[in-house]
Amino acid sequence: MTVPPPPQVPYPPAVPPPPPSGRWRPERVDALPGTEFGLVQLRVEPITSGLAIGSLIAGIGSILASLLVLCFGVAGSSGGWGGWVSGAFTLLSVLVGGGAIALGVVARRQVRTSGQTGQVRFTGAGLGMSGIVCGASGAGIALLSLALTLLLQLSA
């Protein structure tokens, strides 16, 4: 009598290695004195600053609100309500623009002071500067649009 072969056990498929961008990369190796061992410090990729991203988003929002100031101001200047509505949206645009400027300044400081030994490195200084410029532009456009609206409303 012959013995049947053992049943084939299906093995789970092998896990593929991580892509080259996802592998750990050593930054430096420090030898431990008195031993044959070393301490490997791994490279950590820099992180884009969330404050810088928020600054840019707030700056763009300030510009959009300033365009509403211009649109409502011109549309309502003959009806007498353009100054009030434009003033409300100007306040919104100036507050959001000021917030974008403040976030941008803090983000640039965060990027500048990061990267020392043992700390996370942040990137995004350009995003922070863009947020500062957009916030200032939005606030300026809103104030100029309000002045134009009041001039149109008072002359009509």
Residue frames as qw, qx, qy, qz and C-alpha x, y, z in Angstrom:
[[0.000, 0.890, 0.456, 0.000, 0.00, 0.00, 0.00],
 [0.426, 0.340, -0.003, 0.838, 1.26, 3.45, -0.93],
 [0.213, -0.617, -0.434, 0.621, 1.04, 6.45, 1.32],
 [0.305, 0.838, 0.341, 0.298, -0.61, 9.48, -0.28],
 [0.420, 0.265, -0.167, 0.852, 1.51, 12.63, -0.38],
 [0.139, -0.513, -0.519, 0.669, 0.76, 15.25, 2.25],
 [0.260, 0.848, 0.450, 0.103, -1.69, 17.92, 1.14],
 [0.434, 0.322, 0.033, 0.841, -0.16, 21.06, -0.30],
 [0.220, -0.730, -0.420, 0.492, -0.48, 23.96, 2.08],
 [0.360, 0.762, 0.223, 0.490, -1.08, 27.22, 0.19],
 [0.482, -0.306, -0.215, 0.792, 1.40, 29.80, 1.39],
 [0.131, 0.904, 0.263, -0.309, 0.40, 33.42, 1.50],
 [0.622, 0.669, 0.047, 0.404, 1.92, 35.48, -1.29],
 [0.603, -0.167, -0.173, 0.761, 5.18, 37.19, -0.51],
 [0.037, -0.929, -0.223, 0.291, 5.02, 40.84, 0.49],
 [0.623, 0.601, 0.033, 0.499, 6.83, 43.00, -2.05],
 [0.507, -0.244, -0.233, 0.793, 9.60, 45.23, -0.76],
 [0.055, 0.850, 0.291, -0.436, 8.76, 48.90, -0.24],
 [0.565, 0.765, 0.108, 0.290, 9.43, 51.29, -3.12],
 [0.616, 0.173, -0.213, 0.739, 12.78, 53.11, -3.10],
 [0.082, -0.572, 0.048, -0.815, 11.12, 56.29, -1.86],
 [0.711, -0.557, -0.095, -0.418, 9.63, 54.46, 1.14],
 [0.852, -0.057, -0.395, 0.338, 12.76, 52.76, 2.43],
 [0.500, -0.838, 0.024, 0.215, 14.68, 53.89, 5.46],
 [0.634, 0.599, -0.182, 0.454, 17.86, 55.73, 4.55],
 [0.660, -0.508, -0.226, 0.505, 20.62, 56.19, 7.10],
 [0.122, 0.980, -0.030, 0.154, 21.81, 59.74, 7.62],
 [0.180, 0.695, -0.629, 0.297, 24.85, 58.89, 9.70],
 [0.890, -0.222, -0.392, 0.071, 26.32, 56.08, 11.80],
 [0.188, -0.792, 0.437, -0.383, 27.89, 56.86, 15.16],
 [0.659, 0.130, -0.712, 0.206, 30.28, 54.26, 16.57],
 [0.683, -0.694, -0.033, -0.223, 29.70, 53.26, 20.18],
 [0.163, 0.701, -0.644, 0.260, 33.06, 53.46, 21.95],
 [0.337, -0.364, 0.813, -0.304, 34.37, 50.23, 23.37],
 [0.715, 0.223, 0.628, -0.211, 32.04, 48.04, 21.29],
 [0.258, -0.029, 0.724, 0.639, 31.81, 46.84, 17.74],
 [0.176, 0.680, 0.712, 0.016, 28.31, 48.31, 17.44],
 [0.124, 0.055, 0.140, 0.981, 27.11, 51.57, 16.02],
 [0.224, 0.588, 0.569, -0.529, 24.06, 53.79, 16.29],
 [0.227, 0.292, 0.610, 0.700, 22.34, 54.45, 12.97],
 [0.186, 0.518, 0.326, -0.769, 20.41, 57.71, 12.70],
 [0.411, 0.459, 0.725, 0.309, 17.82, 57.53, 9.97],
 [0.050, 0.027, 0.228, 0.972, 17.04, 60.36, 7.58],
 [0.183, 0.613, 0.682, -0.354, 13.66, 62.01, 8.15],
 [0.264, 0.477, 0.482, 0.686, 12.09, 63.78, 5.20],
 [0.009, 0.075, 0.234, -0.969, 11.14, 67.43, 5.78],
 [0.090, 0.603, 0.784, -0.116, 7.49, 68.28, 6.37],
 [0.061, 0.486, 0.291, 0.821, 5.61, 71.11, 4.69],
 [0.015, -0.098, -0.530, 0.842, 4.48, 73.59, 7.31],
 [0.013, -0.610, -0.789, -0.075, 0.74, 73.53, 7.94],
 [0.099, -0.740, -0.243, 0.619, 0.89, 77.15, 9.04],
 [0.080, -0.344, 0.471, 0.809, 2.28, 78.12, 5.64],
 [0.008, -0.307, -0.851, -0.426, -0.47, 76.24, 3.84],
 [0.103, -0.724, -0.636, 0.246, -3.10, 77.88, 6.06],
 [0.132, -0.601, 0.033, 0.787, -1.57, 81.29, 5.40],
 [0.022, -0.087, 0.649, 0.756, -1.85, 80.83, 1.64],
 [0.082, -0.501, -0.839, -0.196, -5.44, 79.60, 1.89],
 [0.137, -0.751, -0.441, 0.471, -6.40, 82.57, 4.09],
 [0.124, -0.448, 0.265, 0.845, -4.66, 84.97, 1.71],
 [0.027, -0.167, -0.768, -0.618, -6.59, 83.61, -1.25],
 [0.140, -0.652, -0.741, 0.080, -9.80, 83.89, 0.79],
 [0.151, -0.651, -0.164, 0.725, -8.97, 87.52, 1.51],
 [0.026, -0.193, 0.518, 0.833, -8.58, 88.24, -2.20],
 [0.105, -0.394, -0.840, -0.358, -11.90, 86.54, -2.97],
 [0.168, -0.719, -0.572, 0.359, -13.65, 88.54, -0.25],
 [0.123, -0.515, 0.091, 0.843, -12.13, 91.75, -1.64],
 [0.022, -0.092, -0.697, -0.710, -13.61, 90.94, -5.04],
 [0.160, -0.626, -0.763, -0.023, -17.01, 90.69, -3.35],
 [0.179, -0.632, -0.237, 0.716, -16.41, 94.16, -1.91],
 [0.028, -0.256, 0.427, 0.867, -15.90, 95.53, -5.40],
 [0.109, -0.292, -0.829, -0.465, -18.85, 93.68, -6.94],
 [0.201, -0.685, -0.681, 0.166, -21.39, 94.57, -4.23],
 [0.199, -0.561, -0.113, 0.795, -20.08, 98.11, -3.98],
 [0.028, 0.127, -0.503, -0.855, -20.45, 98.86, -7.68],
 [0.185, -0.386, -0.834, -0.349, -23.80, 97.05, -7.93],
 [0.300, -0.702, -0.625, 0.167, -25.31, 98.78, -4.89],
 [0.299, -0.177, -0.092, 0.933, -23.83, 102.25, -5.19],
 [0.188, -0.261, -0.365, -0.874, -26.85, 103.62, -7.05],
 [0.555, -0.501, -0.612, -0.259, -29.30, 101.95, -4.65],
 [0.301, -0.746, 0.245, -0.541, -27.70, 103.36, -1.52],
 [0.892, -0.409, 0.151, -0.124, -26.87, 99.99, 0.06],
 [0.808, 0.444, -0.283, 0.264, -23.48, 99.41, -1.58],
 [0.081, 0.686, -0.494, 0.528, -21.47, 101.18, 1.12],
 [0.686, -0.432, 0.398, -0.430, -22.93, 99.11, 3.96],
 [0.992, 0.089, 0.085, -0.031, -22.46, 95.77, 2.24],
 [0.640, 0.593, -0.319, 0.370, -19.01, 96.71, 0.99],
 [0.189, -0.698, 0.483, -0.494, -18.03, 97.79, 4.49],
 [0.864, -0.290, 0.322, -0.258, -19.06, 94.43, 5.92],
 [0.949, 0.261, 0.017, 0.175, -17.09, 92.50, 3.34],
 [0.330, 0.753, -0.376, 0.427, -14.15, 94.89, 3.72],
 [0.509, -0.615, 0.473, -0.373, -14.03, 94.06, 7.43],
 [0.968, -0.031, 0.245, -0.051, -14.07, 90.36, 6.58],
 [0.776, 0.549, -0.120, 0.286, -11.34, 90.73, 3.97],
 [0.077, 0.778, -0.438, 0.443, -9.09, 92.83, 6.22],
 [0.690, -0.487, 0.448, -0.294, -9.47, 90.41, 9.15],
 [0.971, 0.122, 0.196, 0.068, -8.77, 87.34, 7.01],
 [0.587, 0.697, -0.213, 0.352, -5.87, 89.15, 5.32],
 [0.214, -0.758, 0.476, -0.391, -4.41, 90.08, 8.69],
 [0.866, -0.271, 0.393, -0.150, -4.72, 86.46, 9.78],
 [0.891, 0.412, 0.017, 0.192, -2.96, 85.33, 6.61],
 [0.275, 0.792, -0.371, 0.399, -0.13, 87.78, 7.28],
 [0.509, -0.619, 0.496, -0.335, 0.23, 86.62, 10.89],
 [0.955, -0.028, 0.294, -0.036, 0.21, 82.93, 9.90],
 [0.745, 0.605, -0.121, 0.255, 2.75, 83.59, 7.16],
 [0.019, 0.794, -0.471, 0.385, 5.14, 85.35, 9.54],
 [0.699, -0.432, 0.511, -0.253, 4.86, 82.54, 12.11],
 [0.958, 0.234, 0.166, 0.027, 5.29, 79.89, 9.38],
 [0.552, 0.717, -0.295, 0.307, 8.45, 81.55, 8.05],
 [0.263, -0.691, 0.560, -0.374, 9.85, 81.68, 11.59],
 [0.887, -0.168, 0.387, -0.188, 8.96, 78.00, 12.06],
 [0.881, 0.446, -0.019, 0.159, 10.77, 77.03, 8.86],
 [0.274, 0.798, -0.397, 0.361, 13.80, 79.16, 9.70],
 [0.367, -0.601, 0.598, -0.383, 14.27, 77.69, 13.20],
 [0.958, -0.040, 0.212, -0.190, 13.63, 74.05, 12.25],
 [0.811, 0.499, -0.287, 0.104, 16.18, 71.48, 11.25],
 [0.116, -0.699, 0.645, -0.287, 18.52, 71.50, 14.20],
 [0.306, 0.187, -0.930, 0.074, 19.76, 68.18, 15.51],
 [0.016, -0.226, -0.902, 0.367, 16.91, 66.07, 16.83],
 [0.347, 0.469, 0.326, -0.744, 14.15, 68.27, 15.45],
 [0.576, 0.533, 0.608, 0.119, 11.78, 67.91, 12.54],
 [0.201, -0.187, 0.329, 0.903, 12.69, 69.92, 9.46],
 [0.380, 0.703, 0.509, -0.319, 9.93, 72.06, 7.98],
 [0.284, 0.090, 0.477, 0.827, 9.67, 73.46, 4.47],
 [0.059, 0.748, 0.643, 0.157, 7.28, 76.03, 3.06],
 [0.251, -0.485, -0.104, 0.831, 8.95, 79.41, 3.48],
 [0.005, -0.038, -0.511, -0.859, 7.78, 80.32, -0.03],
 [0.259, -0.553, -0.750, -0.254, 4.21, 79.30, 0.81],
 [0.336, -0.646, -0.443, 0.523, 4.36, 81.50, 3.90],
 [0.154, -0.314, 0.169, 0.922, 5.61, 84.45, 1.87],
 [0.113, -0.272, -0.687, -0.665, 2.87, 83.87, -0.70],
 [0.305, -0.649, -0.693, 0.074, 0.31, 83.92, 2.11],
 [0.270, -0.550, -0.191, 0.767, 1.71, 87.22, 3.37],
 [0.040, -0.116, 0.417, 0.901, 1.55, 88.78, -0.09],
 [0.206, -0.413, -0.762, -0.454, -1.95, 87.45, -0.82],
 [0.311, -0.655, -0.607, 0.326, -3.26, 88.61, 2.57],
 [0.184, -0.485, -0.029, 0.854, -1.83, 92.10, 2.13],
 [0.035, -0.046, -0.588, -0.807, -3.12, 92.28, -1.44],
 [0.229, -0.532, -0.791, -0.195, -6.61, 91.17, -0.41],
 [0.264, -0.679, -0.439, 0.526, -6.79, 93.72, 2.40],
 [0.146, -0.358, 0.204, 0.900, -5.47, 96.47, 0.12],
 [0.087, -0.223, -0.708, -0.664, -7.87, 95.66, -2.70],
 [0.242, -0.633, -0.733, 0.056, -10.76, 95.60, -0.24],
 [0.222, -0.637, -0.251, 0.694, -9.88, 99.01, 1.21],
 [0.047, -0.207, 0.414, 0.885, -9.46, 100.54, -2.25],
 [0.146, -0.368, -0.802, -0.447, -12.73, 99.00, -3.39],
 [0.224, -0.686, -0.612, 0.324, -14.52, 100.41, -0.34],
 [0.145, -0.505, 0.024, 0.850, -13.11, 103.86, -1.09],
 [0.047, -0.023, -0.642, -0.765, -14.30, 103.55, -4.71],
 [0.191, -0.528, -0.817, -0.130, -17.73, 102.41, -3.56],
 [0.199, -0.689, -0.423, 0.554, -18.11, 105.33, -1.13],
 [0.089, -0.344, 0.283, 0.891, -16.95, 107.75, -3.82],
 [0.118, -0.216, -0.758, -0.603, -19.51, 106.37, -6.29],
 [0.234, -0.604, -0.756, 0.091, -22.27, 106.36, -3.70],
 [0.189, -0.638, -0.260, 0.700, -21.63, 109.92, -2.54],
 [0.030, -0.249, 0.406, 0.879, -21.39, 111.25, -6.11],
 [0.086, -0.318, -0.832, -0.446, -24.70, 109.69, -7.19]]
